[in-house]
Amino acid sequence: MTVTVVVPTLGRPSLDVLLAALAAGVAEHDLELLVVDDRPGNPPALDVEAKVLTGPARGPAAARNVGWRAARHDWVAFLDDDVVPDPDWADRLVLDLAAAGSEVGGVQGVLRVPLPDDRRPTDWERVTAGLADGAWITADMAYRREALERCGGFDERLPRAFREDAELAYRVRREGWTLQRGNRRVTHPVRPESTWVSVRTQRGNADDALLRRLYGPEWRELLEIPPGRRPRHLAVTVAGLTALAAAAARRPRLAALAGLAWAAGTAEFAAARIAPGPRDAREVGTMLVTSAVIPPVATLHYLRGWWRWRARG
């Protein structure tokens, strides 16, 4: 079984942990290991035998394309640089791919996200844990090189680690391949993040606008992506803007009604995020503030994406 392992990286410290976990299996099974450094500057110094490629600094989709196009083997296994493979990951990878029939274009690994045992998980921890249930995510996903060639690889118009893997999986299946789940395992630790991470991730709404432009109103069903809150975010944003405009126009009744609608929508969103969490003062405060900020930010990013892609396909 000839396999290339591609790891795009931004040089995070977790890369060293990943490569150390891979070292024995790479040597035993003679896997080709390609690390795509997606930052400008000096390439990382590695303690394992691997080829370092220079990425275009346009996000993980473009970096992975650099990797698989340079690969020498028939199968390409993608790993994110913040996962930790099990000690027998390479053994199970080889078995997963050997068991794949000729109609199988891709095989996903099993992903675990460790959560605290002594308290309820925070909002960010729950978001990260959702990766464990994701379909065809490239935190650990292997594709036949032929399947990647047929569909052209990752769409580089999707610059974030957000939807780019689901979109590729759809096109691979559209080309007639099937996808299946394997038995190899990786762990995805919850990395530390700032208070504003939930606001920052709303930039992905711009990518959703592109996917809707490409695949129409049913794009979520086609790409196996769960329903989102965008309609509610839009309604809350409109209510807030209406309240401000009515207040400026000295229409107190309309301002009060719109303000009440905004407050109710924001409270519902905050409660939905607070209820399953630890409910300590810091988490509650963070959820209250970010729940007020997220709807307009999400709406703005979606409109920005809609405007950019309105005449393109």
C-alpha angles and dihedrals in degrees: 000000000000114000136170118205114209121196118182111200145182090200097265116167088244089072091074091052091050095048092047090053090049098045101090095042093047090054096043096050096033092237119179108238119201121183113195110204104207097189131088112247137043119355117246120266108241131203094205133062105270139135114242116214127190114241125211093245091238099117138279096300092059092042092053090050089056089051102049093042089057093045119116098202140075096244125050119197115198121207127180115231093240099061128093115217120217115253090256095044095116092047091052092043091058091048092047092053095041089056093052114107122227090263093058113099099176142017123201124210127224115264126203126194113196114220128190117276097204101057144014115281121259122243092263092048090052091049090052092045088057088072089074090068096042120123118237096345115173095226079099114358130137123202134185108250088228090058091051091049093050094054098034098247126260120355104247091201085079099073100176135070086257128104093337091108095046090049092052091048090054093052092046090054091045088059089060102264125126126222127215141178123251135199104248114112139213132179120227109200118207103252120216113264139180126261089258099054092110090055094046093052090060087085085085089075088078088061090050088059090057092049091051089050091051101041107021132232093322094058094118093056092046093050094040093241118151120243116275136211098248096117089053092045089053092049092050091047093050090049092052094048091047091052091052093046093047091049090051090050091049095244099139098176094054090042091053094048094046091044090052091051090050092049092048093049093046092047092051091051093047092047091051089055097040099047099069094039135084092272094214119149095262095049094044091049092048092049093049094051098041093044088061093047102042101067096058092039092050091047092048093051092048091050090048090054092044091053093048096049100031094110100029135084 
